[in-house]
Amino acid sequence: METLTGMILIPWLCLCAWQDWKKREVANWLTLPPMLLALGLRMLGLTAGQASLLALIMVAVFIGWLGGWVGGADTKVTVALALVDPRLALWAWLGATAWYALLIAYARFIARDHDRIRLPGMLGFLIGAGGFWVWL
């Protein structure tokens, strides 16, 4: 992954995470333009394998969104990241999954709040994307 791409995506994910933490939602003006830009740039040089993985990720998050398991912002950010590099989207989802597991464990075992809580997930995407650049 290019350093320039990381220098653009990490601050963008930080802004998404901050807005998600404060408002429990991420505005369309923050998610749609990067997704459309990534789509335009990505369609120029896609291999068959990358297109297949990209399609699989898009179908999975769309099904999750339709089922109510994935929020709209999570869907748009995942698509934007997958357009940049499908591996980046997978790492971001791993980070989000680990973050959700940590928050659920905290809510149930430490805070003793057994009700379903609304969790801001963008910080997990940021953690996973950061791990992608550190690891690869």
ChimeraX commands (.cxc) that place a marker at each C-alpha (Angstrom):
marker #1 position 0.00,0.00,0.00 radius 0.5
marker #1 position 1.33,3.36,-0.95 radius 0.5
marker #1 position 2.30,5.75,1.82 radius 0.5
marker #1 position 0.29,8.52,0.14 radius 0.5
marker #1 position -2.86,6.37,0.26 radius 0.5
marker #1 position -2.34,5.77,3.96 radius 0.5
marker #1 position -1.72,9.46,4.54 radius 0.5
marker #1 position -5.14,10.15,3.02 radius 0.5
marker #1 position -7.14,7.23,4.41 radius 0.5
marker #1 position -5.99,7.30,8.03 radius 0.5
marker #1 position -7.06,10.95,8.64 radius 0.5
marker #1 position -10.34,10.22,6.83 radius 0.5
marker #1 position -10.98,7.20,9.06 radius 0.5
marker #1 position -10.05,9.30,12.11 radius 0.5
marker #1 position -12.69,11.84,11.13 radius 0.5
marker #1 position -15.25,9.07,10.54 radius 0.5
marker #1 position -14.40,7.50,13.93 radius 0.5
marker #1 position -14.66,10.86,15.72 radius 0.5
marker #1 position -18.05,11.64,14.17 radius 0.5
marker #1 position -19.30,8.10,14.91 radius 0.5
marker #1 position -18.17,8.39,18.53 radius 0.5
marker #1 position -19.78,11.82,19.03 radius 0.5
marker #1 position -23.01,11.40,17.07 radius 0.5
marker #1 position -23.32,7.61,16.68 radius 0.5
marker #1 position -23.55,8.12,12.93 radius 0.5
marker #1 position -21.31,9.17,10.07 radius 0.5
marker #1 position -22.68,11.72,7.62 radius 0.5
marker #1 position -23.10,10.93,3.93 radius 0.5
marker #1 position -20.97,13.95,2.99 radius 0.5
marker #1 position -18.09,12.21,4.74 radius 0.5
marker #1 position -18.58,8.73,3.27 radius 0.5
marker #1 position -20.09,9.04,-0.20 radius 0.5
marker #1 position -17.48,11.25,-1.95 radius 0.5
marker #1 position -14.50,9.01,-0.96 radius 0.5
marker #1 position -16.47,5.92,-1.99 radius 0.5
marker #1 position -17.30,7.39,-5.41 radius 0.5
marker #1 position -13.73,8.65,-5.89 radius 0.5
marker #1 position -12.31,5.24,-5.01 radius 0.5
marker #1 position -14.79,3.61,-7.40 radius 0.5
marker #1 position -13.70,5.85,-10.25 radius 0.5
marker #1 position -10.01,5.30,-9.60 radius 0.5
marker #1 position -10.30,1.57,-9.01 radius 0.5
marker #1 position -12.23,0.67,-12.12 radius 0.5
marker #1 position -9.25,1.74,-14.20 radius 0.5
marker #1 position -6.95,-1.14,-13.23 radius 0.5
marker #1 position -8.86,-4.07,-11.76 radius 0.5
marker #1 position -7.69,-7.66,-12.30 radius 0.5
marker #1 position -10.18,-10.53,-12.43 radius 0.5
marker #1 position -9.16,-11.77,-8.96 radius 0.5
marker #1 position -9.44,-8.32,-7.44 radius 0.5
marker #1 position -12.83,-7.80,-9.08 radius 0.5
marker #1 position -14.07,-11.12,-7.64 radius 0.5
marker #1 position -12.91,-10.29,-4.11 radius 0.5
marker #1 position -14.32,-6.79,-4.40 radius 0.5
marker #1 position -17.68,-8.17,-5.57 radius 0.5
marker #1 position -17.73,-10.69,-2.71 radius 0.5
marker #1 position -17.04,-7.96,-0.12 radius 0.5
marker #1 position -19.69,-5.68,-1.61 radius 0.5
marker #1 position -22.32,-8.42,-1.63 radius 0.5
marker #1 position -21.48,-9.41,1.96 radius 0.5
marker #1 position -21.76,-5.87,3.36 radius 0.5
marker #1 position -24.90,-5.18,1.33 radius 0.5
marker #1 position -26.55,-8.31,2.75 radius 0.5
marker #1 position -25.42,-7.22,6.22 radius 0.5
marker #1 position -26.91,-3.78,5.64 radius 0.5
marker #1 position -30.21,-5.21,4.36 radius 0.5
marker #1 position -30.38,-7.51,7.39 radius 0.5
marker #1 position -29.76,-4.63,9.79 radius 0.5
marker #1 position -26.50,-6.12,11.08 radius 0.5
marker #1 position -24.30,-3.47,9.46 radius 0.5
marker #1 position -24.91,0.26,9.52 radius 0.5
marker #1 position -24.99,2.42,6.42 radius 0.5
marker #1 position -21.72,4.21,7.24 radius 0.5
marker #1 position -19.99,0.87,7.89 radius 0.5
marker #1 position -21.20,-0.32,4.49 radius 0.5
marker #1 position -20.00,2.79,2.63 radius 0.5
marker #1 position -16.62,2.86,4.39 radius 0.5
marker #1 position -16.09,-0.85,3.72 radius 0.5
marker #1 position -16.88,-0.39,0.04 radius 0.5
marker #1 position -14.50,2.60,-0.19 radius 0.5
marker #1 position -11.72,0.63,1.52 radius 0.5
marker #1 position -12.37,-2.44,-0.63 radius 0.5
marker #1 position -12.11,-0.29,-3.74 radius 0.5
marker #1 position -8.70,0.93,-2.59 radius 0.5
marker #1 position -7.52,-2.58,-1.71 radius 0.5
marker #1 position -9.80,-5.54,-0.81 radius 0.5
marker #1 position -7.24,-6.69,1.77 radius 0.5
marker #1 position -7.56,-3.31,3.48 radius 0.5
marker #1 position -11.32,-3.81,3.81 radius 0.5
marker #1 position -10.76,-7.26,5.33 radius 0.5
marker #1 position -8.25,-5.87,7.83 radius 0.5
marker #1 position -10.64,-3.04,8.69 radius 0.5
marker #1 position -13.40,-5.58,9.34 radius 0.5
marker #1 position -11.07,-7.61,11.54 radius 0.5
marker #1 position -10.35,-4.45,13.53 radius 0.5
marker #1 position -14.06,-3.62,13.77 radius 0.5
marker #1 position -14.87,-7.18,14.87 radius 0.5
marker #1 position -12.21,-7.08,17.58 radius 0.5
marker #1 position -13.44,-3.63,18.71 radius 0.5
marker #1 position -17.05,-4.84,18.89 radius 0.5
marker #1 position -16.02,-7.92,20.87 radius 0.5
marker #1 position -14.11,-5.74,23.33 radius 0.5
marker #1 position -17.04,-3.33,23.79 radius 0.5
marker #1 position -19.55,-6.15,24.21 radius 0.5
marker #1 position -17.32,-7.85,26.79 radius 0.5
marker #1 position -16.97,-4.55,28.65 radius 0.5
marker #1 position -20.73,-3.90,28.59 radius 0.5
marker #1 position -21.64,-7.37,29.80 radius 0.5
marker #1 position -18.92,-8.23,32.28 radius 0.5
marker #1 position -17.53,-4.97,33.61 radius 0.5
marker #1 position -20.37,-2.46,33.28 radius 0.5
marker #1 position -22.95,-5.22,33.92 radius 0.5
marker #1 position -25.18,-3.81,31.17 radius 0.5
marker #1 position -26.75,-6.84,29.55 radius 0.5
marker #1 position -29.05,-4.83,27.27 radius 0.5
marker #1 position -28.13,-4.41,23.64 radius 0.5
marker #1 position -26.02,-1.30,23.38 radius 0.5
marker #1 position -25.36,0.81,20.33 radius 0.5
marker #1 position -21.68,0.66,19.56 radius 0.5
marker #1 position -19.65,3.10,17.46 radius 0.5
marker #1 position -17.72,0.89,15.06 radius 0.5
marker #1 position -15.57,3.28,13.06 radius 0.5
marker #1 position -12.79,3.19,15.64 radius 0.5
marker #1 position -12.51,-0.53,14.89 radius 0.5
marker #1 position -12.18,0.22,11.19 radius 0.5
marker #1 position -9.40,2.67,12.01 radius 0.5
marker #1 position -7.64,0.08,14.21 radius 0.5
marker #1 position -7.88,-2.57,11.48 radius 0.5
marker #1 position -6.67,-0.21,8.73 radius 0.5
marker #1 position -3.77,0.89,10.92 radius 0.5
marker #1 position -2.89,-2.76,11.48 radius 0.5
marker #1 position -2.92,-3.30,7.72 radius 0.5
marker #1 position -0.26,-0.64,7.19 radius 0.5
marker #1 position 1.84,-1.77,10.14 radius 0.5
marker #1 position 1.70,-5.46,9.22 radius 0.5
marker #1 position 2.04,-5.24,5.43 radius 0.5
marker link #1:1,2 radius 0.2
marker link #1:2,3 radius 0.2
marker link #1:3,4 radius 0.2
marker link #1:4,5 radius 0.2
marker link #1:5,6 radius 0.2
marker link #1:6,7 radius 0.2
marker link #1:7,8 radius 0.2
marker link #1:8,9 radius 0.2
marker link #1:9,10 radius 0.2
marker link #1:10,11 radius 0.2
marker link #1:11,12 radius 0.2
marker link #1:12,13 radius 0.2
marker link #1:13,14 radius 0.2
marker link #1:14,15 radius 0.2
marker link #1:15,16 radius 0.2
marker link #1:16,17 radius 0.2
marker link #1:17,18 radius 0.2
marker link #1:18,19 radius 0.2
marker link #1:19,20 radius 0.2
marker link #1:20,21 radius 0.2
marker link #1:21,22 radius 0.2
marker link #1:22,23 radius 0.2
marker link #1:23,24 radius 0.2
marker link #1:24,25 radius 0.2
marker link #1:25,26 radius 0.2
marker link #1:26,27 radius 0.2
marker link #1:27,28 radius 0.2
marker link #1:28,29 radius 0.2
marker link #1:29,30 radius 0.2
marker link #1:30,31 radius 0.2
marker link #1:31,32 radius 0.2
marker link #1:32,33 radius 0.2
marker link #1:33,34 radius 0.2
marker link #1:34,35 radius 0.2
marker link #1:35,36 radius 0.2
marker link #1:36,37 radius 0.2
marker link #1:37,38 radius 0.2
marker link #1:38,39 radius 0.2
marker link #1:39,40 radius 0.2
marker link #1:40,41 radius 0.2
marker link #1:41,42 radius 0.2
marker link #1:42,43 radius 0.2
marker link #1:43,44 radius 0.2
marker link #1:44,45 radius 0.2
marker link #1:45,46 radius 0.2
marker link #1:46,47 radius 0.2
marker link #1:47,48 radius 0.2
marker link #1:48,49 radius 0.2
marker link #1:49,50 radius 0.2
marker link #1:50,51 radius 0.2
marker link #1:51,52 radius 0.2
marker link #1:52,53 radius 0.2
marker link #1:53,54 radius 0.2
marker link #1:54,55 radius 0.2
marker link #1:55,56 radius 0.2
marker link #1:56,57 radius 0.2
marker link #1:57,58 radius 0.2
marker link #1:58,59 radius 0.2
marker link #1:59,60 radius 0.2
marker link #1:60,61 radius 0.2
marker link #1:61,62 radius 0.2
marker link #1:62,63 radius 0.2
marker link #1:63,64 radius 0.2
marker link #1:64,65 radius 0.2
marker link #1:65,66 radius 0.2
marker link #1:66,67 radius 0.2
marker link #1:67,68 radius 0.2
marker link #1:68,69 radius 0.2
marker link #1:69,70 radius 0.2
marker link #1:70,71 radius 0.2
marker link #1:71,72 radius 0.2
marker link #1:72,73 radius 0.2
marker link #1:73,74 radius 0.2
marker link #1:74,75 radius 0.2
marker link #1:75,76 radius 0.2
marker link #1:76,77 radius 0.2
marker link #1:77,78 radius 0.2
marker link #1:78,79 radius 0.2
marker link #1:79,80 radius 0.2
marker link #1:80,81 radius 0.2
marker link #1:81,82 radius 0.2
marker link #1:82,83 radius 0.2
marker link #1:83,84 radius 0.2
marker link #1:84,85 radius 0.2
marker link #1:85,86 radius 0.2
marker link #1:86,87 radius 0.2
marker link #1:87,88 radius 0.2
marker link #1:88,89 radius 0.2
marker link #1:89,90 radius 0.2
marker link #1:90,91 radius 0.2
marker link #1:91,92 radius 0.2
marker link #1:92,93 radius 0.2
marker link #1:93,94 radius 0.2
marker link #1:94,95 radius 0.2
marker link #1:95,96 radius 0.2
marker link #1:96,97 radius 0.2
marker link #1:97,98 radius 0.2
marker link #1:98,99 radius 0.2
marker link #1:99,100 radius 0.2
marker link #1:100,101 radius 0.2
marker link #1:101,102 radius 0.2
marker link #1:102,103 radius 0.2
marker link #1:103,104 radius 0.2
marker link #1:104,105 radius 0.2
marker link #1:105,106 radius 0.2
marker link #1:106,107 radius 0.2
marker link #1:107,108 radius 0.2
marker link #1:108,109 radius 0.2
marker link #1:109,110 radius 0.2
marker link #1:110,111 radius 0.2
marker link #1:111,112 radius 0.2
marker link #1:112,113 radius 0.2
marker link #1:113,114 radius 0.2
marker link #1:114,115 radius 0.2
marker link #1:115,116 radius 0.2
marker link #1:116,117 radius 0.2
marker link #1:117,118 radius 0.2
marker link #1:118,119 radius 0.2
marker link #1:119,120 radius 0.2
marker link #1:120,121 radius 0.2
marker link #1:121,122 radius 0.2
marker link #1:122,123 radius 0.2
marker link #1:123,124 radius 0.2
marker link #1:124,125 radius 0.2
marker link #1:125,126 radius 0.2
marker link #1:126,127 radius 0.2
marker link #1:127,128 radius 0.2
marker link #1:128,129 radius 0.2
marker link #1:129,130 radius 0.2
marker link #1:130,131 radius 0.2
marker link #1:131,132 radius 0.2
marker link #1:132,133 radius 0.2
marker link #1:133,134 radius 0.2
marker link #1:134,135 radius 0.2
marker link #1:135,136 radius 0.2
view
